[in-house]
Each structure stands twice: as C-alpha cells, then as structure tokens.
Amino acid sequence: MTPDKGGDVYLAPTSTQTDQDVWLIDSGAFYHMKPHREWLCEYERREEVNVFLGDELTTKIVGRGRVRMILQDGRSSTLPCVLHITGLERNMIYVSKMSEAGVHTLFQKDMCNIVIGVMVLMKGSPIGTVYKLLGNVDLTGCNSIDVPEFNSN
C-alpha cells in the first residue's frame, strides 16, 4: 500500500546510532524519508497517513518534497519524492526507489556506490550494519513555500 493512495506503512527500525543529519542508504525502506521539514524543497502537504515503526510506535507521513545535497566530491544532487515523517529519527535513502529510475546500488565491504551506467552519482561508507551517504544537505536556494497537496501519480 502506498502513502500516496492512503493506508498504513510499516517501517523497520535500525539499531545503528547515527547523527540526525546523516542519510542512511537502505535496501529495506519503502520510500526516501526524513523528519526535518526545513530540509525539504518544494514541500507538498498531504493528508496524514499512519506509519508503524518496527518498535511498535506510530507516527505520521505529513508531506513530501525534494532534498538538495552537496556530495563529498563537491557535486550537487537532488533526491526527489522524500517523505516528511514526523518523529522519524533517521534520514533514509531507498535503494529500490532509485532502481526504478535506472539507478543501481552496488554494496561492497568498505563502500557503497550509487551509479547510473558507469557514472557514480553518490557514495556511502559503512557504519555498523548499514551505509551512510557521504555528503550534506544543501539549503541554499531551497524555497520554503508550501505547494498544494500532492497527487497519487
């Protein structure tokens, strides 16, 4: 069931402790997601949808937007369709969502590469049992104006 069409979403927790500005590259998440509204460009509010976390707690999806990032090598990138989920403790990049767009994720022992063709778009390094994105959120030029509720397409 998708949050765009209503219904409940279930998320599994991760036991790895991280800073709130770190993005985890997750092959098990259902969507790109984050708790910080102020990091989302072109923010679209939506009717709230329940999210059930793996620790039995419930929270809400309240909107979505894009996140602009400055990668470790200085390049800029945009992560589209990021869900704003209140109470979420970590930022998640959903591998399968990118795969639908032809972007592939290659996990290795000491590195994770997110590629399209032969071009490396993003890199991650291992922390515990997951990988963190090497880069930071870019708030420059990000509008803070809300746009109307998004459609299901």
N, C-alpha and C positions, 0 to 999 in steps of 0.2 A: 504494500500500500504506500502511496507517495504522499508527502505532506502537501503537495500542490492540489490534490484531489480530496484532502481531508482524511481523517483516520489517525490511527496511532502509529508511532515509530518506536522501535526498540533499539537501544544503543548499549554496547558492552563497554564496561569501564576498562581502563588500563591501570596497572599497578605502578607504572613508572612515574616518579615525581618530576615535574618539569616547571619551568617558569611560565607565566601566563602569556608571554609574547612569543613563545616557541610554537612552531607548527609541526605537528606530528604527521608523518606520511603513513597512512593507514589503509591496509588492504581489506579490512573488515568493516569499515564505516560505510554508511549508506549515502552520505552527501558530504560536501565540504561544509564545515560548520565552525562557528566561533561564538563566544559570549559577548564580545565587545561591539556595541552598536557604532561607536565613533570610528571604528576602522573600516566600516562599510561605505563604499561609494555607491551612488545611485540606489539608495536604500528604498525598498518597497515593503511597506507594512502589509500584513496579512491577517486573516482571521486566525486566532491562536489554535495550534494543534498540539496535543499532548505528546511528550517524548518520555518514554520509560527508560531510565538508565539501568545499567546492569546491577546496581546496588539497591534496587527496589524503589529508588526515589523517582519522582515525576517532575518534569519541568515543561517549558513551552517553546515551540517554534513561533516567533513573533514577526519575522520578516526575512528578507534576503537582500543581497547586494553583491558588489564586486569588491575584491581586496587587491590593492596595488602593492607590489612587493619590489624591493631592491635586493637582488640576489648577491651572493658572495663575490661574484666576479664583477659587480657594478652594473650589470644589465638590469633593466626593469621588466617586470612581467605582471600580468593581471590574472587573478583567479576568479572566474565568473561563477555565478549561482551559489554563493556562500550563504548558508542558512544562519540566521541570528537566533541562537538558542540561549535563553536566559538560564543562568545557573550552571552552565557548562564550564568545566574547569580547564579544558584544553582546546586548542585550535586543531582541527583535523582536516587533512587533505585526503580526499577519497580517490584512491588509485583507479577503481573501476569506472568512475565517472569520467576520468580523463581518457581511459582506454576507449570509451565510446566515441571519442573525438579523434582517435588515431594516435594518441599519445601513450607510450608504453613505459612501464616502470621496471627497471632491472635491479633486483636486490642482490648484493654481494656481501661478503663477510664484513668488510670495512667501509662500504659505500653503497649508496642508492642513487641511481641515475634515472631521471625522468626525461625521456627522449621522444623526438618525432623524427623519423627517418634516421639520419646519422647525427643530427644536431641535439646536443644536451641542453634541455630547457632549464632544468633545476637539478640540484644535488642535495643529498641528505647524508648525514652521518649517524651511526648507531649510538643510541643511549638506552642502555638496558636491553629490552627485547623489541624496541621499536626504533625507527629512524626519525631524526628531526631535520627539517628543511634548513639549509644553510642560506640565510637571508633575513631581511627585516621588512616589516610593514612600512609602506611609503604613504604618508598622509598628505603630501603636497599635491595640490590641485584636485583633491577629492572633495566633491561637493557634499554638503551636509543636508541638502534639501531632500525631503521625502517625496517619493513619487507614489501614485495611486497603487492600491493592492495589485499584486501580480496575478497573471492568468495561469492556467494549468498547462500551457504549452511552452 
